[in-house]
Amino acid sequence: MVHGQMRAFVHRYPAVRYATRQIRIRLPQRLGGLDPAHVPPRVRRFDVALPRRAGWSGAGPSSLAVTAPGDYGVPRRLESGGLAAYEPETLACFLAALEYARPGAVLDVGANIGLYSALAAARSRRRVFAFEPAPRIADTAQAIARDNGLGFEVVRLALSNHSGTAALRLSTVADTANSLAGGAPAQFSRVPVAVESLSHWRERAGAVPSIVKIDTEGTEPDVVAGSLEVLRRFRPWIFCEVRPDHGVEERLMALLEPFGYCWYHLCGDPPYPLRAVIVGRGPDPEQRMWLFAPEPVPEPVWRTARDWYRALGT
């Protein structure tokens, strides 16, 4: 078995990966051994505090119990730094949108372990759907919903601009880098997954989308293209990752402009200025999230976002 095949085999099966690490931490580093201090645990179990902004009178849990495989990226960041360590600008605006967007469902597309879904379920009474096609990650999101008594529904489906099946490329780099994109790098396996357009799924589910978060590692324009009827009828707020490659920015502008959407780069402290163009490459490569709003965002929303930003501990 060649090196690449061996690497793929080890990464695909968690028990084999864990056993391999236990062997390597006993070897000298000059022979390929690992530093035990840098080896993740087999399973992470921890609680992460959930924010309550000043003046907010809603109910809901004060913390979120997380149990996840030890090498998953989002749990690792949450355990080390809490919510302030993971997209705090977007989380703050997302929490503000839960208060100001018209009644309707929250759709978390590319949910990973379901952090945005958990926040929406814990801090609102909206219907919440977490779309995650990767089987093991979807299992983790389902367990988080169950363990915390949160009512969000995990939908094991990839959203795109068509319906059928596709190959989900699983990354060796990070669980957050799985993608349907044809040029996805460093894949170690492919998993066949069901694919559907958001507009078609909405008809089946009977949901009325009000807030949509999209983070699908390069296929965000395909998700939006499959959502045009939803945009026309329901005009949801859209939180979207914008990557600086494959013409993502241009495609998003071409899709959103006919509907009169306004776009804001969620970078730094709120409020955020209205942008003339969507640009994926910014001063901080970690800050790729944008808000696409169906109308100019009023000042009270930014004030609420500032309150949530402070409540996150930033």
C-alpha positions as CSV (number, residue, x, y, z in Angstrom):
1,M,0.0,0.0,0.0
2,V,1.5,3.4,-1.0
3,H,1.9,6.2,1.4
4,G,-1.1,8.1,0.2
5,Q,-3.4,5.1,0.5
6,M,-2.1,4.3,3.9
7,R,-2.8,7.9,5.0
8,A,-6.3,7.7,3.6
9,F,-7.0,4.5,5.4
10,V,-5.8,5.9,8.7
11,H,-7.8,9.1,8.4
12,R,-11.0,7.4,7.3
13,Y,-11.4,5.2,10.4
14,P,-11.3,7.0,13.8
15,A,-10.3,3.9,15.8
16,V,-7.3,3.2,13.4
17,R,-6.3,6.9,13.6
18,Y,-6.4,6.9,17.4
19,A,-4.4,3.6,17.6
20,T,-1.8,5.0,15.2
21,R,-1.3,8.1,17.2
22,Q,-0.9,6.1,20.4
23,I,1.9,4.1,18.7
24,R,3.5,7.2,17.4
25,I,3.6,9.1,20.7
26,R,5.8,6.2,22.0
27,L,8.4,6.7,19.2
28,P,11.2,9.2,19.2
29,Q,10.3,12.2,17.2
30,R,13.3,11.6,14.9
31,L,11.6,8.4,13.9
32,G,8.3,10.0,13.1
33,G,7.0,10.1,16.7
34,L,4.5,12.7,17.9
35,D,4.7,15.1,20.8
36,P,2.0,13.9,23.2
37,A,1.2,17.5,24.1
38,H,0.0,18.1,20.5
39,V,-2.0,15.0,20.1
40,P,-5.8,15.6,20.4
41,P,-7.9,13.4,22.7
42,R,-10.0,10.7,21.2
43,V,-13.1,12.5,22.4
44,R,-13.7,16.0,23.6
45,R,-16.3,16.7,26.3
46,F,-16.8,20.2,27.6
47,D,-19.3,22.9,28.2
48,V,-19.2,26.2,26.3
49,A,-20.9,29.3,27.8
50,L,-23.8,30.8,25.8
51,P,-24.1,34.6,25.7
52,R,-26.9,36.8,27.2
53,R,-26.8,40.4,26.0
54,A,-27.7,43.3,28.3
55,G,-31.4,43.9,28.2
56,W,-32.2,40.6,26.5
57,S,-35.2,39.0,28.3
58,G,-35.3,35.7,26.5
59,A,-35.0,32.3,28.1
60,G,-32.8,29.4,27.1
61,P,-29.8,27.4,28.4
62,S,-26.7,29.2,29.8
63,S,-24.2,26.7,28.3
64,L,-23.9,24.1,25.6
65,A,-22.6,20.6,26.3
66,V,-20.4,19.4,23.5
67,T,-19.2,15.8,22.9
68,A,-17.2,15.4,19.7
69,P,-14.3,13.5,18.1
70,G,-11.1,15.0,19.5
71,D,-9.6,16.1,16.1
72,Y,-12.6,18.1,15.0
73,G,-11.7,21.7,14.4
74,V,-14.7,23.7,15.7
75,P,-14.9,21.9,19.1
76,R,-11.1,22.4,19.5
77,R,-11.5,26.1,19.1
78,L,-14.6,26.3,21.3
79,E,-12.9,24.4,24.1
80,S,-9.8,26.6,24.1
81,G,-11.5,30.0,23.7
82,G,-15.3,29.8,23.9
83,L,-17.5,31.4,21.3
84,A,-15.2,34.4,21.2
85,A,-12.7,32.2,19.4
86,Y,-15.0,31.2,16.6
87,E,-16.4,33.9,14.1
88,P,-17.5,36.3,16.8
89,E,-18.5,39.0,14.3
90,T,-20.8,36.7,12.5
91,L,-22.2,35.1,15.6
92,A,-23.1,38.5,17.0
93,C,-24.9,39.6,13.8
94,F,-26.5,36.2,13.6
95,L,-27.9,36.6,17.1
96,A,-29.1,40.1,16.3
97,A,-30.8,38.8,13.1
98,L,-32.7,36.2,15.3
99,E,-34.3,39.2,17.0
100,Y,-35.0,41.4,14.0
101,A,-35.7,39.2,11.0
102,R,-39.3,38.5,10.3
103,P,-40.8,35.2,11.7
104,G,-39.6,32.1,9.9
105,A,-37.1,29.3,10.0
106,V,-33.3,29.3,10.4
107,L,-31.4,27.2,7.8
108,D,-27.8,26.3,8.7
109,V,-26.3,25.1,5.4
110,G,-23.0,23.4,5.9
111,A,-23.7,23.1,9.6
112,N,-20.7,21.0,10.7
113,I,-21.4,20.2,14.4
114,G,-24.4,22.6,14.3
115,L,-23.0,25.5,16.3
116,Y,-25.2,28.1,14.6
117,S,-28.2,25.8,14.8
118,A,-27.6,25.3,18.5
119,L,-27.4,29.1,19.1
120,A,-30.6,29.7,17.1
121,A,-32.4,27.0,19.0
122,A,-31.1,28.2,22.3
123,R,-31.8,31.9,21.7
124,S,-35.0,31.9,19.7
125,R,-38.2,29.9,19.2
126,R,-37.7,29.6,15.5
127,R,-37.7,26.3,13.6
128,V,-34.1,25.4,12.9
129,F,-32.6,23.0,10.3
130,A,-29.0,22.0,10.2
131,F,-27.9,20.7,6.8
132,E,-24.8,18.5,7.1
133,P,-24.1,15.7,4.5
134,A,-20.9,14.2,6.1
135,P,-22.2,11.2,8.1
136,R,-20.0,11.3,11.1
137,I,-20.2,15.1,11.5
138,A,-24.0,14.9,11.2
139,D,-24.0,12.3,13.9
140,T,-22.2,14.7,16.2
141,A,-24.6,17.5,15.4
142,Q,-27.5,15.2,16.2
143,A,-25.9,14.2,19.5
144,I,-25.4,17.8,20.5
145,A,-29.1,18.6,19.7
146,R,-30.2,15.6,21.8
147,D,-27.8,16.0,24.7
148,N,-28.9,19.7,25.2
149,G,-32.6,19.2,24.6
150,L,-32.5,21.5,21.6
151,G,-35.1,21.0,18.9
152,F,-33.1,21.7,15.8
153,E,-33.4,19.1,13.1
154,V,-30.3,17.7,11.4
155,V,-30.9,17.3,7.6
156,R,-28.4,14.9,6.1
157,L,-28.4,16.6,2.7
158,A,-26.1,18.8,0.6
159,L,-27.8,21.8,-0.9
160,S,-26.7,22.9,-4.4
161,N,-28.3,24.1,-7.7
162,H,-29.7,20.7,-8.6
163,S,-31.2,17.5,-7.2
164,G,-29.7,14.0,-7.3
165,T,-26.5,12.6,-5.8
166,A,-22.9,13.8,-5.7
167,A,-19.5,12.9,-4.2
168,L,-18.6,14.8,-1.0
169,R,-14.9,15.1,-0.8
170,L,-13.6,14.5,2.7
171,S,-10.5,16.5,3.5
172,T,-7.4,15.3,5.3
173,V,-6.7,18.8,6.5
174,A,-9.8,19.6,8.5
175,D,-13.3,18.4,9.0
176,T,-14.4,22.0,8.1
177,A,-12.9,21.6,4.6
178,N,-15.2,18.9,3.2
179,S,-16.7,20.0,0.0
180,L,-18.6,19.2,-3.2
181,A,-16.3,21.5,-5.1
182,G,-14.5,19.7,-7.9
183,G,-11.2,21.3,-7.1
184,A,-11.2,20.6,-3.4
185,P,-7.6,19.9,-2.3
186,A,-6.2,17.2,0.0
187,Q,-9.1,14.8,-0.2
188,F,-8.7,11.3,1.3
189,S,-12.0,9.8,0.3
190,R,-15.3,10.5,-1.3
191,V,-18.7,9.8,0.2
192,P,-21.9,9.7,-2.0
193,V,-24.5,12.1,-0.6
194,A,-28.0,13.2,-1.5
195,V,-28.1,16.7,-3.1
196,E,-31.1,19.0,-3.5
197,S,-31.8,22.6,-4.2
198,L,-33.0,24.7,-1.3
199,S,-36.1,25.8,-3.2
200,H,-37.1,22.2,-3.9
201,W,-36.4,21.1,-0.3
202,R,-38.5,24.1,1.0
203,E,-41.5,22.9,-0.9
204,R,-41.2,19.4,0.5
205,A,-40.6,20.6,4.1
206,G,-43.1,23.4,4.1
207,A,-40.6,25.7,5.8
208,V,-40.5,29.5,5.5
209,P,-36.9,30.5,5.5
210,S,-36.1,33.8,7.3
211,I,-32.4,33.4,8.1
212,V,-29.9,31.3,6.0
213,K,-26.3,30.6,6.9
214,I,-24.2,29.2,4.1
215,D,-20.7,27.8,4.6
216,T,-20.0,25.0,2.0
217,E,-16.3,25.5,1.2
218,G,-16.6,27.0,-2.3
219,T,-20.0,26.0,-3.5
220,E,-21.9,28.9,-1.9
221,P,-23.0,30.3,-5.3
222,D,-24.5,26.9,-6.2
223,V,-26.5,27.0,-3.0
224,V,-27.7,30.5,-3.7
225,A,-28.5,29.6,-7.4
226,G,-30.7,26.8,-6.0
227,S,-32.5,29.2,-3.7
228,L,-33.6,31.9,-6.2
229,E,-37.3,31.2,-5.7
230,V,-36.8,31.4,-1.9
231,L,-35.0,34.7,-2.3
232,R,-37.8,36.1,-4.5
233,R,-40.7,34.9,-2.2
234,F,-39.3,35.2,1.3
235,R,-36.2,37.4,1.1
236,P,-34.2,35.9,4.0
237,W,-31.2,37.3,5.6
238,I,-28.2,35.4,4.4
239,F,-24.9,34.8,6.2
240,C,-22.4,33.5,3.7
241,E,-18.7,32.6,3.5
242,V,-17.0,34.1,0.5
243,R,-13.8,32.5,-0.7
244,P,-11.4,34.4,-2.9
245,D,-11.3,31.8,-5.7
246,H,-13.2,30.2,-8.6
247,G,-15.1,33.4,-9.3
248,V,-17.2,33.1,-6.2
249,E,-17.5,36.8,-5.6
250,E,-18.7,37.6,-9.2
251,R,-21.2,34.7,-9.2
252,L,-22.7,35.8,-5.9
253,M,-23.1,39.4,-7.1
254,A,-24.7,38.3,-10.3
255,L,-27.2,36.1,-8.5
256,L,-28.1,38.6,-5.7
257,E,-28.2,42.0,-7.6
258,P,-31.5,41.3,-9.4
259,F,-33.1,40.8,-6.0
260,G,-31.8,44.1,-4.5
261,Y,-29.8,42.6,-1.8
262,C,-27.3,44.7,0.2
263,W,-23.9,43.2,1.3
264,Y,-21.8,43.8,4.4
265,H,-18.4,42.3,5.2
266,L,-18.5,41.1,8.8
267,C,-15.0,42.2,9.8
268,G,-14.0,44.0,13.0
269,D,-16.5,45.7,15.3
270,P,-20.1,46.4,14.2
271,P,-21.6,48.4,12.5
272,Y,-20.4,47.5,9.1
273,P,-20.5,49.7,6.0
274,L,-22.6,48.9,3.0
275,R,-20.2,47.5,0.3
276,A,-20.3,48.2,-3.4
277,V,-18.8,44.9,-4.4
278,I,-18.3,41.5,-2.7
279,V,-14.6,40.7,-2.2
280,G,-13.4,37.4,-0.8
281,R,-9.9,38.5,0.0
282,G,-9.6,40.8,2.9
283,P,-7.0,42.0,5.4
284,D,-7.7,39.0,7.7
285,P,-8.1,35.7,5.8
286,E,-10.0,34.2,8.7
287,Q,-12.8,36.8,8.3
288,R,-14.6,35.6,5.2
289,M,-18.2,35.8,6.3
290,W,-20.6,38.3,4.8
291,L,-24.2,39.4,5.5
292,F,-26.5,39.6,2.5
293,A,-29.5,41.6,3.6
294,P,-32.7,42.1,1.7
295,E,-32.7,45.8,2.5
296,P,-30.3,48.2,4.2
297,V,-29.6,47.1,7.8
298,P,-31.0,49.7,10.2
299,E,-29.0,51.1,13.1
300,P,-30.9,49.2,15.8
301,V,-29.7,46.0,14.4
302,W,-26.1,47.1,14.6
303,R,-26.6,48.3,18.2
304,T,-28.0,44.9,19.1
305,A,-25.1,43.2,17.3
306,R,-22.7,45.3,19.3
307,D,-24.4,44.2,22.5
308,W,-24.1,40.5,21.5
309,Y,-20.5,41.1,20.4
310,R,-19.7,42.3,23.9
311,A,-21.7,39.4,25.4
312,L,-19.5,36.9,23.5
313,G,-16.5,38.1,25.5
314,T,-14.6,39.7,22.7
